[in-house]
Amino acid sequence: MCLWCSSALPSSSLFAGLSAPNRRDFLGAVAAGAVMLDLAGARPAEAATTADTVFRNGKLYPMTSPTSVDAIAVSGGKIVAIGSADVSGLVGPATKIVDLQGRTAFPGFIDPHHHTVLSALIRAYLPSIGYEQFKTRADALAQIKAIAAKTPAGKWVLASNYDNILQNGNLTMADLDAISTQHPIFVWYVNGNNGVANSTAFTVVKIPRTPPTCRAAETSSVVRTASSTA
């Protein structure tokens, strides 16, 4: 799960009463639609006499219902039956039985945009200044300052999980320079896509304050100019 999904924002009062679907609802709906189309088109339950695999003794969500079932049967890589009553008739000598031992399973659910590895590394190595502990922008900046005070000069000061929506605004290079120019400072936002650094960090990694013009943008501009004069 990405840091955005695990943050306080989706469950915050800011979103109370809104009916717009979130990312999890959307992916669930897509997966449900795919499974229902698959079942409706192939009709595997009529063709299969025994299942390849049966999953039971757990909470299974086959994406066709918001409620769980206690068992599913799979044949040819497809769900052919759900619920103990229907599944029991498809158990044969070669059927593999998987005992979930009370665990939960989401067959057919695929998240094509996970941040599992990224989130694990960030949580392991970058101290959090997120909304869960620091409710305001000022609180977050104070925590960065506290981290810098314990860090030897010249060493990186790193932080993560800053939420510019819940914590009242973006951080700036000037904010971080005011904390320290003796340390390179980098803060990763909770969405995993944005960050902010102080001027020392830019110097250390040799990023110019005014980046050079992108060659791709120049090429695109030339192509547009040529086509407009043709």
KACOR-V871181 format. One record per backbone hydrogen bond with DSSP energy under -0.5 kcal/mol. CO is the residue of the C=O (numbers start at 1). NH is the residue of the N-H. If there is no record, write none. Layout:
# KACOR-V871181
co:CO nh:NH
co:CO nh:NH
This chain:
# KACOR-V871181
co:2 nh:6
co:3 nh:7
co:4 nh:7
co:9 nh:12
co:12 nh:15
co:13 nh:16
co:15 nh:18
co:22 nh:26
co:23 nh:27
co:24 nh:28
co:25 nh:29
co:26 nh:30
co:27 nh:31
co:28 nh:32
co:29 nh:33
co:30 nh:34
co:31 nh:35
co:32 nh:36
co:33 nh:37
co:34 nh:38
co:35 nh:39
co:36 nh:40
co:37 nh:41
co:38 nh:42
co:39 nh:43
co:43 nh:46
co:43 nh:47
co:44 nh:48
co:52 nh:96
co:53 nh:74
co:54 nh:98
co:55 nh:72
co:56 nh:100
co:57 nh:102
co:58 nh:60
co:59 nh:105
co:60 nh:62
co:60 nh:69
co:69 nh:60
co:70 nh:57
co:70 nh:58
co:71 nh:83
co:72 nh:55
co:73 nh:80
co:73 nh:81
co:74 nh:52
co:74 nh:53
co:75 nh:78
co:78 nh:75
co:81 nh:73
co:83 nh:86
co:83 nh:87
co:84 nh:88
co:87 nh:90
co:88 nh:91
co:90 nh:51
co:90 nh:92
co:92 nh:95
co:95 nh:97
co:96 nh:54
co:96 nh:98
co:97 nh:99
co:98 nh:56
co:98 nh:100
co:100 nh:103
co:103 nh:59
co:105 nh:61
co:106 nh:109
co:108 nh:110
co:110 nh:112
co:115 nh:119
co:116 nh:120
co:117 nh:121
co:118 nh:122
co:119 nh:123
co:120 nh:124
co:121 nh:125
co:122 nh:126
co:125 nh:127
co:127 nh:160
co:130 nh:133
co:130 nh:134
co:133 nh:135
co:136 nh:140
co:137 nh:141
co:138 nh:142
co:139 nh:143
co:140 nh:144
co:141 nh:145
co:142 nh:146
co:143 nh:147
co:144 nh:148
co:145 nh:149
co:146 nh:150
co:147 nh:150
co:148 nh:151
co:152 nh:155
co:156 nh:158
co:157 nh:186
co:158 nh:127
co:159 nh:188
co:160 nh:129
co:161 nh:131
co:162 nh:164
co:162 nh:190
co:163 nh:167
co:164 nh:169
co:165 nh:168
co:167 nh:137
co:172 nh:176
co:173 nh:177
co:174 nh:178
co:175 nh:179
co:176 nh:180
co:182 nh:154
co:184 nh:157
co:185 nh:198
co:186 nh:159
co:187 nh:196
co:188 nh:162
co:189 nh:192
co:194 nh:189
co:196 nh:187
co:198 nh:202
co:199 nh:203
co:200 nh:204
co:201 nh:205
co:202 nh:207
co:203 nh:206
co:206 nh:208
co:209 nh:211
co:214 nh:218
co:215 nh:219
co:216 nh:220
co:217 nh:221
co:218 nh:222
co:219 nh:223
co:220 nh:224
co:221 nh:225
co:222 nh:226
co:223 nh:227
co:224 nh:228
co:225 nh:229
co:226 nh:230
